[in-house]
Amino acid sequence: MDAVVKKFPDLAEDRRTDRPSRAEAEAAVDTLLRWIGEDPSREGLRETPARVVKAYEELFGGYKLEAGDVLGRTFKDVSGYDDMVLVKDIDFHSHCEHHMVPIIGKAHVAYLPEDRVLGLSKIARLVDIYGRRLQTQESMTAQIAAALVGVLRPRGVAVLIAAEHMCMSMRGIRTKGSLTITSSFQGAFAEDSALKDRFLSLSGHRS
């Protein structure tokens, strides 16, 4: 667990000493509204700075948690089960760290137990923790895989993310509907091509 925490530190904790106040955050939203040509004093926008800051607390709540917070409890009594555990089609919403616009997609996460398993909801919560941060899809994929390896110590881990990036769909090249796919295969999934193919087939992304 220590290795995971050191590799992916809690950024909120690191920056707490110089974290702006809520009033300063709301003032920053007010500045942006004026910068785009709006009038923050008009009726529809008077409460917008406060609403945006409140929404950001939820959208970026992943900075308040670490992998160990949700992966700490495991179960050993699995009646000898030692095959793949796959949770697929995990919906997530994240934000691009370059433009701070949404990334919307699905994650597929699998592992091969060594002698312990996780509660299935823990995997979805792990995806949510890393999703609710400013991200690149590549980093998010690697972080999920590293957290499972570091905390659970399984025989193998596979993570595949397919997502649409609004920084491409809403601006720039505006390629609406295009998906970016990233993957990470650790342990047995990296060594056994048949196992990797089974994961890809079960997750709906067979090559």
KEDO-312718 format. One record per residue (C-alpha): y, z, x; residue in one letter; residue number from 1. Coordinates in steps of 0.05 Angstrom, whole numbers. Layout:
! residues N
Y,Z,X,A,NUM
...
! end
This chain:
! residues 207
0,0,0,M,1
48,16,57,D,2
42,-54,85,A,3
63,-84,18,V,4
123,-39,11,V,5
146,-55,82,K,6
138,-129,72,K,7
172,-131,5,F,8
222,-73,4,P,9
256,-48,-59,D,10
322,-85,-53,L,11
356,-40,-104,A,12
339,21,-61,E,13
365,-13,2,D,14
432,-31,-29,R,15
443,32,-71,R,16
498,60,-25,T,17
544,0,-37,D,18
522,-17,-107,R,19
583,-34,-151,P,20
597,8,-212,S,21
585,-18,-283,R,22
660,-26,-291,A,23
663,-69,-228,E,24
605,-111,-253,A,25
639,-123,-320,E,26
704,-141,-284,A,27
665,-193,-244,A,28
640,-225,-309,V,29
712,-224,-335,D,30
733,-261,-272,T,31
679,-314,-281,L,32
700,-325,-354,L,33
772,-337,-332,R,34
748,-382,-274,W,35
711,-430,-322,I,36
774,-435,-364,G,37
758,-384,-419,E,38
801,-329,-448,D,39
763,-263,-443,P,40
811,-231,-493,S,41
791,-276,-550,R,42
749,-244,-604,E,43
682,-276,-587,G,44
686,-256,-513,L,45
716,-186,-515,R,46
648,-152,-509,E,47
616,-207,-467,T,48
624,-173,-399,P,49
590,-110,-424,A,50
535,-150,-458,R,51
522,-191,-394,V,52
516,-129,-351,V,53
469,-97,-401,K,54
427,-160,-403,A,55
424,-163,-328,Y,56
395,-93,-327,E,57
335,-120,-366,E,58
331,-189,-334,L,59
331,-160,-263,F,60
293,-96,-278,G,61
241,-116,-226,G,62
284,-86,-171,Y,63
270,-17,-200,K,64
194,-22,-190,L,65
145,-37,-135,E,66
73,-63,-137,A,67
44,6,-124,G,68
78,32,-187,D,69
32,-10,-231,V,70
-28,-22,-186,L,71
-40,50,-166,G,72
-96,65,-216,R,73
-162,27,-210,T,74
-231,35,-240,F,75
-297,39,-203,K,76
-347,41,-260,D,77
-356,-34,-274,V,78
-433,-35,-282,S,79
-442,-77,-219,G,80
-394,-133,-239,Y,81
-372,-170,-176,D,82
-351,-239,-201,D,83
-281,-268,-210,M,84
-231,-232,-254,V,85
-179,-282,-279,L,86
-117,-270,-322,V,87
-88,-338,-340,K,88
-26,-364,-376,D,89
18,-303,-361,I,90
86,-323,-388,D,91
144,-303,-343,F,92
219,-314,-337,H,93
253,-309,-270,S,94
319,-332,-239,H,95
331,-379,-181,C,96
363,-343,-123,E,97
404,-405,-105,H,98
439,-417,-172,H,99
419,-355,-214,M,100
393,-398,-271,V,101
325,-389,-305,P,102
256,-406,-279,I,103
207,-409,-338,I,104
133,-414,-327,G,105
62,-388,-328,K,106
23,-351,-275,A,107
-52,-351,-265,H,108
-79,-294,-223,V,109
-151,-280,-202,A,110
-187,-233,-154,Y,111
-258,-218,-131,L,112
-269,-142,-135,P,113
-295,-106,-75,E,114
-316,-43,-112,D,115
-258,-30,-160,R,116
-221,-67,-215,V,117
-153,-63,-247,L,118
-133,-54,-319,G,119
-119,-126,-342,L,120
-48,-111,-364,S,121
-31,-89,-293,K,122
-35,-160,-269,I,123
14,-184,-322,A,124
60,-127,-304,R,125
56,-145,-231,L,126
79,-216,-248,V,127
135,-187,-289,D,128
160,-142,-232,I,129
168,-200,-185,Y,130
193,-246,-239,G,131
250,-200,-257,R,132
284,-211,-190,R,133
323,-268,-159,L,134
268,-312,-133,Q,135
242,-375,-103,T,136
176,-395,-134,Q,137
144,-398,-66,E,138
164,-326,-50,S,139
141,-301,-118,M,140
73,-332,-109,T,141
64,-301,-40,A,142
89,-233,-64,Q,143
39,-228,-121,I,144
-19,-247,-75,A,145
3,-200,-20,A,146
11,-142,-69,A,147
-60,-150,-96,L,148
-89,-156,-26,V,149
-50,-97,0,G,150
-63,-49,-57,V,151
-131,-69,-85,L,152
-165,-95,-22,R,153
-209,-145,-59,P,154
-255,-197,-29,R,155
-207,-252,-49,G,156
-144,-267,-88,V,157
-119,-331,-120,A,158
-49,-341,-150,V,159
-23,-405,-182,L,160
46,-412,-214,I,161
70,-471,-254,A,162
143,-468,-275,A,163
204,-508,-297,E,164
268,-494,-258,H,165
331,-498,-298,M,166
370,-512,-234,C,167
335,-580,-237,M,168
333,-588,-313,S,169
404,-565,-331,M,170
443,-589,-270,R,171
436,-633,-209,G,172
382,-685,-220,I,173
368,-660,-292,R,174
294,-674,-292,T,175
277,-640,-357,K,176
204,-620,-365,G,177
182,-627,-293,S,178
138,-572,-266,L,179
134,-542,-197,T,180
65,-515,-177,I,181
53,-465,-122,T,182
-10,-429,-101,S,183
-37,-377,-54,S,184
-111,-368,-37,F,185
-133,-308,3,Q,186
-201,-285,29,G,187
-260,-315,-7,A,188
-217,-363,-47,F,189
-190,-393,18,A,190
-260,-397,50,E,191
-302,-422,-9,D,192
-280,-489,-37,S,193
-327,-483,-97,A,194
-297,-416,-116,L,195
-227,-445,-109,K,196
-246,-505,-152,D,197
-274,-458,-206,R,198
-209,-419,-207,F,199
-169,-484,-213,L,200
-215,-509,-269,S,201
-212,-444,-308,L,202
-136,-440,-301,S,203
-129,-512,-325,G,204
-104,-541,-259,H,205
-166,-574,-231,R,206
-149,-621,-174,S,207
! end
